[in-house]
Amino acid sequence: AVVEVLARALSEEPDAISVEQGYDRARDAVTLSIQCAPDDTGRLIGRRGRVIQAVRQLARAAGSKDGTRVTVDVSE
């Protein structure tokens, strides 16, 4: 929920944002995939990847509260 709220707040088209959840057994981690409009991809990644790094760090912090490893990816 944290990742979806952040992604919607950062995008120009919040209705185009969807977050899909999966499980990566090799990494033993929950994988969140943010799908957005092509124009919002750069906005979510940010300069030098700083925005997506911050989103990933917040997701990891929220997951560590439950003892869950979390990874976040962005796709169009």
Secondary structure as the mmCIF struct_conf table of DSSP 4:
data_model
#
loop_
_struct_conf.conf_type_id
_struct_conf.id
_struct_conf.beg_label_comp_id
_struct_conf.beg_label_asym_id
_struct_conf.beg_label_seq_id
_struct_conf.end_label_comp_id
_struct_conf.end_label_asym_id
_struct_conf.end_label_seq_id
HELX_RH_AL_P HELX_RH_AL_P1 VAL A 2 LEU A 10
BEND BEND1 GLU A 12 GLU A 12
HELX_RH_3T_P HELX_RH_3T_P1 PRO A 14 ALA A 16
STRN STRN1 SER A 18 ASP A 24
TURN_TY1_P TURN_TY1_P1 ARG A 25 ASP A 28
STRN STRN2 ALA A 29 GLN A 35
HELX_RH_3T_P HELX_RH_3T_P2 PRO A 38 ASP A 40
HELX_RH_AL_P HELX_RH_AL_P2 THR A 41 ILE A 45
HELX_RH_3T_P HELX_RH_3T_P3 ARG A 47 GLY A 49
HELX_RH_AL_P HELX_RH_AL_P3 ARG A 50 ASP A 66
TURN_TY1_P TURN_TY1_P2 GLY A 67 GLY A 67
STRN STRN3 VAL A 70 SER A 75
#
